Amino acid sequence: MGTLLISIPIGILFGGTLLNIAICYLVAAPLVHFYVYDFQCQQEYYYYYNLGFSKTILWFSTMGVGVFNIIILLLL
């Protein structure tokens, strides 16, 4: 939710199209992910490790969701 609150106003400042908002989301999602999990909630990585997810898989899933959003917006 925080990522959307960051990326929507920035996307509106850069033209306001859905593609601009999606690109801002693609940039903001990893930054928010890094801030939350590497600075605020370091202990939550243990939860994901116990489920079998590494940091690399979590980063790629974050980027995958952003790319998926851009693909959907390009098809609209």
Backbone hydrogen bonds, N-H to C=O, Kabsch-Sander energy under -0.5 kcal/mol:
donor,donor_aa,acceptor,acceptor_aa,energy
5,L,1,M,-2.0
6,I,2,G,-1.2
7,S,3,T,-3.0
8,I,4,L,-2.3
10,I,6,I,-1.3
11,G,7,S,-2.6
12,I,8,I,-2.2
13,L,9,P,-2.0
14,F,10,I,-1.5
15,G,12,I,-1.3
16,G,11,G,-2.5
21,I,17,T,-2.0
22,A,18,L,-2.3
23,I,19,L,-2.4
24,C,20,N,-2.3
25,Y,21,I,-2.1
26,L,22,A,-2.3
27,V,23,I,-1.7
28,A,24,C,-2.9
29,A,25,Y,-2.7
31,L,27,V,-1.0
32,V,28,A,-2.8
33,H,29,A,-2.6
34,F,30,P,-2.7
35,Y,31,L,-2.4
36,V,32,V,-2.9
37,Y,33,H,-2.4
38,D,34,F,-2.1
39,F,35,Y,-1.3
40,Q,35,Y,-1.4
41,C,36,V,-3.0
44,E,41,C,-1.4
45,Y,42,Q,-1.1
46,Y,43,Q,-0.9
47,Y,43,Q,-0.6
48,Y,44,E,-1.5
49,Y,45,Y,-2.6
50,N,46,Y,-2.2
51,L,47,Y,-1.1
52,G,49,Y,-1.1
53,F,48,Y,-2.9
58,L,54,S,-2.0
59,W,55,K,-2.4
60,F,56,T,-2.5
61,S,57,I,-2.2
62,T,58,L,-1.8
63,M,59,W,-2.2
64,G,60,F,-2.5
65,V,61,S,-2.1
66,G,62,T,-1.6
67,V,63,M,-2.5
68,F,64,G,-2.4
69,N,65,V,-2.1
70,I,66,G,-1.8
71,I,67,V,-2.4
72,I,68,F,-2.2
73,L,69,N,-2.2
74,L,70,I,-2.1
75,L,71,I,-1.5
76,L,72,I,-0.8
